[in-house]
Amino acid sequence: MTTSQSLCVLNCRLPEGLELRGCFAVRSNTSFCSIIGASQLDLACRQLDDPLMSHAYNDHMKELTNRVALVTGGSRGIGAAVAIALADAGADVAVNYRERADAANAVCSEIVGMQRKTLAIQADVSVAADVKRMVAEVEANIGGIDILVNNAAIAHPRKLEEITEAEWDAVLAVNLKSVFLVTQGVIGGMRQRKWGRIINLSSVAAQTGGAVGAHYAASKAGIIGLTHSCASAFVQEGITVNAIAPALIETDMVTSNPNANPNLIPMGHFGSVDDVASVAVMLATNGYMTGQTVSVNGGWYMS
């Protein structure tokens, strides 16, 4: 919270005829008051009919206020839901996309409606030069990246014997290499600020083989290994690194896969993008959990 925002929260004008005792130290001959304790802030804001005061209070109570997040593959599906959830928790959010500019802009419009800063930014996160440009643009337009959600991924359902070398390389580049490149691109700033949250989207495929193919399963298993390595490396620097392993979340990627059947899930139905987004927010706000893989899979894989 900025100084001006703090002043707005800590100083407010009492409406005509309102008298509060015990919560405030009120100067004589003035309608201004100074809030003594945080517990009184809630009481004051609930009794003050002031939109600006209410907005300032709401921002103050958001756990991720003044944090900047970057979500790769954020134009649709899980990425879009995570971007919106982080904004709702108070963060300013950069939404990365590769091809779907209109979808990314729609996500940003929703974030703007929450009065957060946002930026739709095109980049192929499997290409180092694109990643470098993306990080620089986010830092210049929104600020240093505090929260990174590595979500970008592709899936081409194939049997092992049908996977071509080109398909293998493409899936590994987008799904795994990108996690390395973007993490490498933002980690310097996180280390400098001694605060960071890195959230990597893996998959139940890393744990069970999944319903896409060996190339996809290998890429998602690699993310878990990379998560462990980075979590250990940054554990004493205020930076946490965790993974989320969803299973059959109802997105375009899943519904277009003929092998994805809700009967594979013990709960008997696909998950929702909000099921994953809520876990991402939890990981972004938790400072003591690192090196973990959180399974959001309807009971398919139990650890």
KOLMARPA-745618 format. One line per 8 residues: number of its first residue (from 1); for each residue x, y, z of N, C-alpha, C, O. Coordinates in steps of 0.2 Angstrom, whole numbers. Last residue first. Layout:
! residues N
NUM = X/Y/Z/X/Y/Z/X/Y/Z/X/Y/Z ~ ...
END
This chain:
! residues 303
303 = -9/-194/-13/-3/-195/-10/-3/-194/-3/2/-194/0 ~ -19/-201/-26/-19/-199/-19/-12/-200/-16/-9/-205/-17 ~ -27/-197/-41/-20/-199/-38/-20/-196/-31/-21/-190/-30 ~ -41/-195/-42/-37/-199/-47/-31/-202/-44/-29/-208/-44 ~ -48/-186/-34/-46/-192/-31/-43/-197/-36/-42/-203/-34 ~ -49/-173/-41/-55/-177/-40/-54/-184/-37/-58/-189/-37 ~ -37/-166/-41/-38/-171/-46/-44/-175/-45/-45/-181/-48 ~ -25/-158/-37/-32/-155/-38/-35/-160/-43/-35/-158/-49
295 = -11/-158/-27/-15/-162/-32/-22/-160/-32/-25/-160/-26 ~ 3/-149/-26/-4/-149/-23/-8/-153/-29/-8/-150/-34 ~ 19/-152/-21/15/-153/-27/8/-154/-24/6/-158/-20 ~ 32/-141/-14/26/-146/-13/22/-146/-20/23/-141/-24 ~ 41/-132/-11/44/-138/-14/38/-143/-14/40/-149/-15 ~ 34/-124/3/38/-123/-3/40/-131/-5/41/-135/-1 ~ 26/-113/14/25/-119/10/29/-119/4/28/-114/0 ~ 26/-101/20/30/-107/23/29/-113/20/32/-118/22
287 = 18/-91/15/26/-90/15/29/-96/18/36/-96/18 ~ 4/-90/4/7/-94/10/15/-93/9/18/-94/4 ~ -1/-83/-6/-1/-80/0/2/-84/6/2/-81/11 ~ 1/-92/-17/4/-85/-17/4/-81/-11/8/-77/-10 ~ -6/-103/-13/1/-104/-13/4/-97/-14/10/-96/-11 ~ -19/-98/-14/-17/-100/-7/-9/-100/-8/-6/-98/-3 ~ -20/-95/-28/-20/-90/-23/-18/-92/-16/-14/-88/-13 ~ -20/-109/-32/-14/-104/-34/-14/-98/-29/-9/-96/-27
279 = -32/-113/-27/-25/-116/-24/-20/-112/-26/-15/-111/-22 ~ -41/-106/-35/-41/-105/-27/-34/-108/-24/-32/-105/-19 ~ -38/-112/-47/-36/-105/-46/-36/-103/-38/-32/-99/-36 ~ -44/-124/-47/-36/-124/-47/-34/-117/-45/-29/-116/-42 ~ -57/-122/-46/-54/-127/-41/-46/-126/-41/-43/-127/-36 ~ -59/-114/-57/-59/-111/-51/-56/-115/-45/-53/-113/-40 ~ -60/-123/-67/-54/-119/-67/-54/-116/-60/-48/-114/-58 ~ -67/-139/-61/-67/-132/-63/-61/-128/-63/-57/-130/-59
271 = -66/-157/-65/-65/-151/-61/-66/-144/-64/-67/-144/-70 ~ -78/-169/-71/-72/-164/-72/-72/-159/-67/-77/-157/-64 ~ -83/-183/-61/-84/-177/-65/-78/-173/-66/-73/-174/-62 ~ -81/-193/-52/-86/-194/-58/-87/-188/-62/-92/-188/-66 ~ -72/-195/-42/-78/-191/-41/-83/-191/-46/-89/-189/-45 ~ -62/-203/-49/-66/-206/-44/-73/-202/-42/-78/-205/-41 ~ -61/-201/-67/-60/-197/-60/-65/-201/-55/-71/-201/-56 ~ -64/-207/-78/-57/-208/-75/-57/-205/-68/-52/-207/-64
263 = -76/-202/-82/-76/-208/-78/-69/-210/-75/-69/-215/-71 ~ -74/-191/-89/-75/-190/-82/-75/-196/-78/-74/-196/-72 ~ -60/-193/-101/-67/-195/-99/-68/-194/-91/-64/-196/-87 ~ -50/-190/-114/-52/-187/-107/-59/-189/-106/-64/-186/-109 ~ -48/-194/-126/-46/-199/-121/-48/-197/-114/-48/-200/-109 ~ -51/-184/-135/-56/-189/-135/-54/-195/-129/-58/-199/-127 ~ -50/-167/-130/-46/-174/-130/-51/-180/-130/-54/-180/-124 ~ -57/-156/-129/-56/-158/-135/-52/-165/-136/-50/-167/-141
255 = -58/-155/-115/-64/-157/-118/-63/-159/-126/-67/-162/-129 ~ -45/-150/-112/-47/-157/-110/-53/-159/-114/-54/-165/-116 ~ -43/-138/-118/-38/-143/-119/-41/-150/-117/-39/-155/-121 ~ -54/-131/-114/-54/-133/-121/-49/-138/-122/-50/-143/-126 ~ -58/-138/-98/-55/-133/-102/-56/-135/-109/-57/-141/-110 ~ -61/-144/-83/-65/-143/-89/-63/-137/-93/-65/-131/-92 ~ -47/-154/-79/-51/-148/-78/-55/-146/-84/-52/-147/-89 ~ -40/-167/-77/-46/-166/-81/-50/-160/-78/-56/-161/-76
247 = -31/-163/-63/-33/-168/-67/-40/-167/-70/-44/-165/-67 ~ -16/-153/-58/-23/-154/-59/-24/-161/-63/-20/-163/-66 ~ -4/-150/-48/-5/-155/-52/-13/-157/-53/-16/-161/-50 ~ 6/-136/-44/-1/-139/-44/-2/-144/-49/0/-143/-55 ~ 21/-133/-35/17/-135/-41/10/-137/-39/9/-139/-34 ~ 31/-119/-29/27/-125/-28/24/-127/-35/24/-123/-39 ~ 43/-110/-20/41/-113/-27/37/-119/-26/40/-124/-23 ~ 46/-94/-12/43/-101/-12/42/-104/-19/40/-100/-24
239 = 58/-84/-5/55/-86/-12/52/-93/-11/56/-98/-9 ~ 67/-80/4/60/-77/4/56/-79/-2/51/-76/-3 ~ 78/-87/4/78/-80/1/71/-77/1/70/-72/-3 ~ 80/-100/7/82/-95/12/82/-88/10/84/-83/13 ~ 76/-107/-4/72/-108/2/74/-103/7/70/-101/11 ~ 81/-108/-17/79/-101/-15/75/-101/-8/72/-96/-6 ~ 84/-121/-19/89/-116/-21/87/-109/-18/92/-106/-16 ~ 73/-128/-17/79/-129/-12/84/-124/-13/87/-121/-8
231 = 65/-124/-27/63/-123/-20/68/-124/-15/69/-120/-11 ~ 72/-129/-38/71/-121/-37/69/-120/-30/72/-115/-27 ~ 70/-143/-37/77/-140/-37/76/-132/-35/81/-130/-32 ~ 56/-144/-37/60/-146/-31/67/-143/-31/69/-140/-26 ~ 53/-139/-50/50/-136/-44/54/-138/-38/56/-133/-34 ~ 59/-149/-58/62/-142/-58/59/-138/-52/63/-134/-49 ~ 51/-160/-55/58/-160/-53/61/-153/-53/65/-151/-48 ~ 39/-155/-60/39/-157/-53/47/-157/-51/49/-154/-45
223 = 42/-154/-74/41/-148/-70/41/-149/-62/43/-145/-58 ~ 44/-167/-77/50/-163/-77/48/-156/-73/53/-154/-70 ~ 31/-171/-78/35/-174/-73/41/-169/-72/44/-169/-66 ~ 27/-164/-89/24/-162/-83/28/-165/-77/28/-162/-72 ~ 34/-170/-99/35/-163/-98/32/-161/-91/36/-157/-88 ~ 30/-183/-98/37/-182/-97/38/-174/-95/41/-173/-91 ~ 16/-181/-102/18/-184/-96/25/-182/-94/26/-180/-88 ~ 18/-177/-116/15/-173/-111/17/-175/-104/18/-171/-100
215 = 24/-189/-121/27/-182/-122/25/-177/-116/29/-174/-113 ~ 15/-199/-119/21/-199/-115/25/-193/-115/28/-191/-110 ~ -2/-192/-117/3/-196/-120/10/-195/-116/10/-191/-112 ~ -15/-190/-111/-13/-187/-117/-7/-191/-121/-8/-192/-127 ~ -19/-195/-99/-23/-197/-104/-21/-193/-111/-25/-193/-116 ~ -7/-201/-86/-12/-197/-89/-16/-199/-95/-16/-205/-96 ~ 3/-205/-78/4/-206/-85/-1/-202/-89/0/-200/-95 ~ 3/-201/-65/-1/-208/-67/1/-209/-74/-1/-215/-76
207 = 10/-190/-63/10/-195/-57/7/-202/-60/8/-207/-57 ~ 10/-182/-73/16/-183/-70/16/-189/-65/21/-192/-64 ~ -4/-181/-75/0/-185/-80/7/-186/-77/10/-192/-79 ~ -9/-172/-67/-9/-178/-64/-5/-183/-69/-3/-189/-67 ~ 3/-158/-69/-3/-162/-71/-3/-169/-67/3/-171/-65 ~ 9/-142/-66/11/-148/-68/4/-152/-70/0/-149/-73 ~ 12/-125/-65/6/-130/-67/9/-136/-70/11/-137/-75 ~ 20/-117/-52/21/-121/-58/15/-126/-59/13/-130/-55
199 = 23/-103/-45/18/-108/-45/18/-111/-52/17/-108/-57 ~ 33/-93/-34/33/-96/-41/28/-102/-40/29/-107/-36 ~ 35/-78/-26/31/-85/-26/31/-87/-33/29/-84/-38 ~ 46/-69/-16/43/-71/-22/39/-78/-21/40/-81/-17 ~ 58/-58/-9/51/-60/-9/49/-63/-16/50/-60/-21 ~ 69/-50/-10/69/-55/-5/61/-57/-4/59/-59/2 ~ 72/-42/-20/67/-40/-16/66/-44/-10/62/-43/-5 ~ 82/-50/-26/84/-43/-24/78/-40/-19/80/-37/-14
191 = 75/-61/-30/80/-62/-25/82/-55/-22/83/-54/-16 ~ 66/-56/-39/63/-59/-33/69/-59/-28/68/-58/-22 ~ 75/-52/-49/71/-47/-46/68/-49/-39/68/-46/-34 ~ 80/-65/-53/84/-60/-51/81/-54/-47/83/-52/-41 ~ 69/-72/-58/72/-74/-51/76/-68/-49/77/-68/-42 ~ 64/-70/-70/61/-66/-65/65/-67/-58/64/-63/-54 ~ 71/-79/-79/70/-72/-81/68/-67/-75/69/-61/-75 ~ 70/-91/-74/76/-88/-74/76/-81/-75/80/-77/-73
183 = 56/-93/-76/59/-93/-69/65/-89/-69/67/-85/-65 ~ 56/-93/-90/53/-88/-87/55/-87/-80/56/-82/-77 ~ 64/-105/-93/66/-98/-95/63/-93/-92/66/-88/-90 ~ 58/-116/-86/65/-114/-84/66/-107/-87/69/-103/-83 ~ 46/-115/-92/46/-114/-85/53/-112/-83/54/-108/-79 ~ 49/-118/-105/47/-112/-104/47/-110/-96/48/-105/-94 ~ 53/-132/-105/58/-127/-106/56/-120/-104/59/-116/-101 ~ 39/-137/-103/45/-138/-98/50/-132/-99/52/-129/-94
175 = 30/-134/-113/28/-136/-107/33/-136/-101/32/-134/-95 ~ 37/-130/-125/32/-126/-122/30/-127/-115/30/-123/-111 ~ 47/-141/-126/49/-134/-126/44/-129/-123/45/-125/-119 ~ 39/-153/-126/44/-151/-120/46/-144/-120/48/-141/-115 ~ 32/-151/-137/28/-151/-131/33/-150/-125/32/-146/-120 ~ 42/-150/-147/38/-145/-146/34/-145/-139/34/-140/-136 ~ 48/-163/-146/52/-157/-145/48/-151/-143/49/-147/-139 ~ 37/-171/-150/41/-172/-143/44/-165/-141/44/-163/-136
167 = 35/-167/-163/30/-166/-158/33/-166/-151/31/-163/-146 ~ 47/-171/-169/45/-163/-169/40/-162/-164/40/-157/-160 ~ 47/-184/-168/52/-181/-164/50/-173/-164/51/-170/-158 ~ 30/-190/-165/36/-188/-169/41/-185/-165/39/-182/-160 ~ 20/-203/-159/24/-196/-157/30/-195/-161/34/-199/-161 ~ 16/-215/-160/14/-210/-165/17/-204/-164/16/-199/-168 ~ 19/-223/-150/22/-225/-157/20/-220/-162/23/-220/-167 ~ 12/-218/-139/19/-217/-139/22/-218/-146/26/-215/-149
159 = -3/-209/-145/0/-215/-143/8/-214/-144/10/-211/-148 ~ -7/-192/-141/-4/-197/-146/-2/-203/-142/-1/-203/-136 ~ -14/-176/-140/-15/-183/-138/-12/-188/-144/-14/-188/-149 ~ -5/-163/-137/-7/-166/-143/-8/-174/-142/-3/-177/-142 ~ -5/-148/-128/-6/-155/-128/-8/-158/-134/-13/-156/-137 ~ 4/-135/-120/1/-138/-126/0/-145/-125/4/-148/-121 ~ 5/-121/-109/6/-128/-111/2/-130/-117/-3/-126/-119 ~ 8/-109/-96/8/-111/-103/9/-118/-105/14/-121/-102
151 = 10/-107/-82/4/-111/-84/4/-113/-92/1/-118/-93 ~ 18/-101/-70/20/-105/-76/15/-109/-78/14/-115/-76 ~ 16/-87/-62/13/-93/-63/14/-96/-70/12/-93/-75 ~ 25/-77/-50/25/-80/-57/21/-87/-57/22/-91/-53 ~ 25/-63/-42/22/-69/-42/22/-72/-49/20/-68/-54 ~ 33/-51/-43/33/-55/-37/30/-62/-37/33/-66/-34 ~ 41/-42/-55/37/-47/-54/38/-51/-48/43/-54/-46 ~ 40/-24/-54/44/-30/-53/40/-36/-52/35/-35/-48
143 = 28/-16/-64/32/-16/-59/36/-23/-59/35/-28/-63 ~ 21/-12/-76/17/-13/-70/22/-13/-64/20/-10/-59 ~ 30/-8/-86/23/-5/-86/19/-6/-80/15/-3/-78 ~ 42/-13/-84/42/-6/-86/35/-3/-85/34/2/-83 ~ 40/-27/-81/43/-23/-76/42/-15/-77/41/-11/-73 ~ 34/-30/-93/30/-31/-87/33/-26/-82/30/-22/-79 ~ 45/-28/-102/39/-24/-103/35/-25/-97/32/-19/-95 ~ 54/-38/-97/56/-31/-97/50/-26/-97/49/-21/-94
135 = 47/-50/-99/49/-48/-92/50/-41/-92/48/-37/-87 ~ 47/-49/-114/41/-50/-110/42/-47/-102/38/-43/-100 ~ 60/-50/-117/56/-44/-119/50/-44/-115/49/-38/-112 ~ 63/-63/-112/67/-57/-110/63/-51/-111/63/-46/-107 ~ 55/-71/-120/54/-71/-112/58/-64/-110/55/-61/-105 ~ 60/-69/-133/53/-67/-131/52/-66/-124/49/-62/-121 ~ 72/-75/-131/72/-68/-133/65/-65/-131/64/-60/-129 ~ 69/-89/-128/72/-85/-123/72/-77/-125/71/-73/-120
127 = 54/-97/-131/59/-93/-134/62/-88/-130/59/-84/-127 ~ 43/-101/-125/48/-106/-126/54/-103/-129/59/-107/-131 ~ 34/-91/-124/38/-92/-118/43/-98/-119/47/-99/-114 ~ 31/-79/-135/31/-87/-135/36/-88/-130/42/-87/-130 ~ 20/-66/-131/27/-69/-131/26/-77/-131/22/-80/-129 ~ 10/-52/-128/12/-57/-132/19/-60/-131/24/-56/-131 ~ 1/-46/-114/8/-46/-117/9/-53/-121/9/-58/-119 ~ -9/-35/-106/-9/-41/-110/-3/-41/-114/-1/-36/-118
119 = -9/-30/-90/-6/-29/-96/-7/-36/-100/-5/-41/-97 ~ -15/-20/-76/-15/-26/-80/-11/-24/-86/-11/-19/-89 ~ -20/-14/-60/-16/-13/-66/-15/-20/-69/-15/-25/-66 ~ -37/-15/-54/-30/-17/-54/-26/-15/-60/-29/-14/-65 ~ -51/-13/-53/-46/-8/-52/-39/-10/-50/-36/-7/-46 ~ -58/-23/-58/-57/-24/-51/-52/-18/-49/-50/-18/-43 ~ -59/-20/-71/-65/-19/-67/-64/-20/-60/-68/-17/-56 ~ -46/-25/-75/-47/-18/-74/-53/-16/-70/-53/-11/-67
111 = -50/-38/-76/-45/-36/-70/-46/-29/-69/-45/-26/-64 ~ -58/-38/-87/-61/-40/-81/-56/-38/-75/-59/-36/-70 ~ -48/-34/-96/-54/-30/-95/-57/-32/-88/-60/-27/-85 ~ -40/-45/-96/-37/-39/-94/-43/-34/-92/-43/-31/-87 ~ -48/-55/-103/-46/-56/-96/-44/-49/-93/-45/-48/-87 ~ -49/-48/-115/-55/-49/-111/-53/-51/-104/-57/-48/-100 ~ -35/-49/-119/-38/-43/-118/-45/-43/-114/-46/-39/-110 ~ -35/-63/-122/-31/-60/-116/-33/-53/-114/-34/-51/-108
103 = -44/-64/-132/-45/-67/-126/-41/-64/-120/-44/-64/-115 ~ -37/-57/-142/-44/-54/-140/-45/-58/-133/-48/-54/-129 ~ -25/-64/-144/-25/-57/-141/-32/-55/-138/-32/-52/-133 ~ -19/-78/-144/-26/-76/-143/-26/-69/-140/-28/-69/-134 ~ -6/-82/-145/-9/-81/-151/-16/-77/-150/-18/-73/-154 ~ 1/-81/-132/5/-82/-138/1/-80/-145/4/-77/-149 ~ 0/-71/-118/-3/-75/-123/2/-76/-128/7/-72/-129 ~ 0/-66/-100/4/-68/-106/-1/-72/-111/-5/-76/-109
95 = -5/-53/-91/-8/-59/-94/-4/-60/-101/-4/-57/-106 ~ 0/-47/-76/1/-47/-83/-1/-53/-85/0/-59/-83 ~ -9/-39/-62/-8/-45/-66/-6/-44/-73/-10/-40/-77 ~ -9/-34/-45/-9/-32/-52/-6/-38/-56/-2/-41/-54 ~ -18/-42/-32/-12/-41/-36/-14/-38/-43/-19/-38/-45 ~ -30/-45/-24/-26/-38/-24/-20/-37/-28/-18/-32/-28 ~ -38/-55/-27/-34/-55/-20/-30/-49/-20/-26/-49/-14 ~ -41/-53/-40/-47/-52/-35/-43/-52/-28/-46/-49/-23
87 = -30/-56/-46/-32/-49/-46/-37/-48/-40/-37/-43/-37 ~ -30/-70/-44/-25/-66/-41/-26/-59/-41/-25/-55/-36 ~ -41/-73/-52/-42/-74/-45/-36/-70/-41/-37/-68/-35 ~ -37/-69/-65/-43/-66/-62/-43/-67/-54/-44/-62/-50 ~ -27/-79/-66/-25/-72/-67/-31/-68/-63/-29/-63/-60 ~ -34/-91/-65/-29/-89/-60/-27/-82/-60/-27/-78/-55 ~ -42/-90/-76/-45/-91/-70/-40/-89/-64/-42/-85/-60 ~ -32/-90/-87/-37/-85/-86/-40/-85/-79/-40/-79/-76
79 = -26/-103/-84/-22/-97/-84/-27/-91/-83/-25/-87/-79 ~ -37/-112/-87/-34/-112/-80/-30/-105/-79/-31/-102/-74 ~ -44/-103/-100/-44/-109/-96/-41/-108/-89/-43/-103/-86 ~ -34/-90/-107/-40/-94/-107/-39/-100/-102/-34/-100/-99 ~ -23/-82/-106/-29/-79/-110/-35/-84/-109/-40/-81/-111 ~ -11/-85/-100/-16/-83/-96/-22/-80/-100/-27/-77/-97 ~ 2/-91/-103/-4/-94/-105/-10/-92/-101/-15/-96/-100 ~ 8/-85/-87/9/-87/-94/3/-91/-96/0/-95/-92
71 = 6/-72/-77/3/-78/-78/4/-80/-85/2/-76/-90 ~ 13/-62/-65/14/-64/-72/11/-71/-73/13/-75/-69 ~ 9/-50/-52/9/-57/-55/10/-57/-62/7/-53/-66 ~ 14/-39/-39/14/-40/-47/14/-47/-49/19/-50/-47 ~ 7/-32/-25/11/-37/-28/9/-37/-36/4/-36/-38 ~ -2/-23/-20/5/-20/-22/9/-26/-24/15/-25/-24 ~ -11/-36/-11/-11/-29/-13/-3/-26/-14/1/-28/-10 ~ -14/-48/-7/-9/-48/-12/-8/-40/-15/-5/-39/-20
63 = -24/-48/2/-17/-51/4/-12/-49/-1/-6/-49/1 ~ -34/-34/6/-32/-39/1/-25/-42/2/-20/-37/3 ~ -36/-24/14/-38/-31/17/-36/-36/12/-36/-42/14 ~ -34/-13/7/-30/-14/13/-30/-21/15/-25/-24/17 ~ -44/-13/-2/-38/-14/-5/-33/-16/1/-29/-21/1 ~ -55/-10/7/-55/-17/3/-48/-18/1/-46/-24/1 ~ -51/3/11/-51/-3/16/-51/-9/12/-47/-14/14 ~ -53/9/-2/-46/9/2/-46/4/7/-41/0/7
55 = -66/8/-4/-62/5/-8/-55/4/-5/-51/-1/-6 ~ -72/15/8/-73/8/7/-68/4/2/-66/-1/4 ~ -67/28/5/-65/24/11/-66/17/10/-61/13/12 ~ -75/30/-7/-67/30/-7/-64/26/-1/-59/23/-2 ~ -88/29/-2/-85/24/-7/-78/24/-8/-75/18/-8 ~ -94/29/13/-89/33/9/-86/28/4/-82/24/6 ~ -102/28/26/-104/27/20/-100/31/15/-102/37/13 ~ -95/19/40/-95/25/36/-97/24/28/-95/19/25
47 = -97/7/46/-101/12/48/-101/18/44/-105/23/44 ~ -87/-1/41/-94/-3/40/-99/2/42/-104/2/40 ~ -76/6/44/-78/6/37/-85/3/36/-88/5/31 ~ -75/4/58/-76/11/55/-79/11/48/-83/14/46 ~ -73/-9/59/-79/-6/62/-81/1/59/-86/2/57 ~ -61/-11/53/-67/-14/51/-73/-11/53/-78/-10/49 ~ -53/-3/62/-54/-1/55/-60/-5/52/-63/-1/48 ~ -51/-9/74/-56/-4/73/-58/-2/66/-63/1/64
39 = -41/-17/72/-47/-20/74/-53/-15/73/-59/-17/71 ~ -30/-9/71/-32/-12/65/-39/-15/66/-43/-15/62 ~ -32/7/81/-30/0/80/-33/-3/74/-38/-1/71 ~ -36/20/79/-31/18/84/-28/11/82/-22/10/82 ~ -39/32/67/-40/25/69/-34/23/73/-28/23/72 ~ -43/49/69/-38/44/68/-39/37/71/-41/37/77 ~ -55/60/62/-53/55/67/-47/51/65/-45/51/59 ~ -63/76/59/-58/71/57/-56/66/63/-56/68/69
31 = -71/86/62/-74/80/61/-70/74/58/-72/69/56 ~ -67/96/76/-66/94/70/-70/87/68/-71/84/73 ~ -67/100/90/-69/105/85/-67/103/78/-66/107/73 ~ -55/89/96/-60/94/97/-61/98/91/-56/100/88 ~ -51/74/89/-49/80/91/-55/85/92/-60/84/88 ~ -53/57/94/-56/63/90/-54/69/93/-55/71/99 ~ -48/42/93/-46/48/97/-48/54/93/-45/55/87 ~ -60/28/92/-56/34/89/-54/39/95/-56/39/100
23 = -66/18/99/-63/16/93/-58/22/91/-53/21/87 ~ -73/25/110/-68/19/111/-64/17/105/-58/15/106 ~ -87/30/100/-83/31/106/-79/24/107/-81/19/106 ~ -94/39/87/-91/33/89/-86/34/95/-82/39/95 ~ -107/46/80/-103/47/85/-100/40/87/-104/35/88 ~ -114/56/66/-111/49/69/-107/50/74/-102/54/74 ~ -118/68/62/-122/65/67/-120/58/69/-123/55/74 ~ -111/66/46/-114/70/50/-119/66/55/-122/62/53
15 = -97/55/46/-103/57/43/-107/61/48/-106/60/54 ~ -80/58/48/-86/56/51/-92/59/48/-92/65/47 ~ -67/55/36/-72/60/39/-78/57/42/-81/52/38 ~ -52/47/41/-58/47/37/-62/52/40/-61/54/46 ~ -36/39/40/-40/45/41/-46/45/37/-46/45/31 ~ -32/27/35/-31/28/42/-34/35/45/-35/36/51 ~ -34/26/22/-37/21/26/-37/23/33/-41/22/37 ~ -27/37/17/-34/37/16/-37/32/20/-43/33/22
7 = -14/34/21/-17/40/24/-25/40/23/-29/41/28 ~ -12/23/13/-12/22/20/-15/28/23/-19/27/28 ~ -12/29/0/-17/25/2/-18/23/9/-23/23/12 ~ 0/37/2/-7/40/1/-13/36/2/-18/38/5 ~ 9/27/3/8/31/8/1/35/8/-2/35/13 ~ 3/11/-4/7/17/-4/5/22/2/0/20/5 ~ 4/-6/0/0/0/0/4/6/0/9/6/4
END
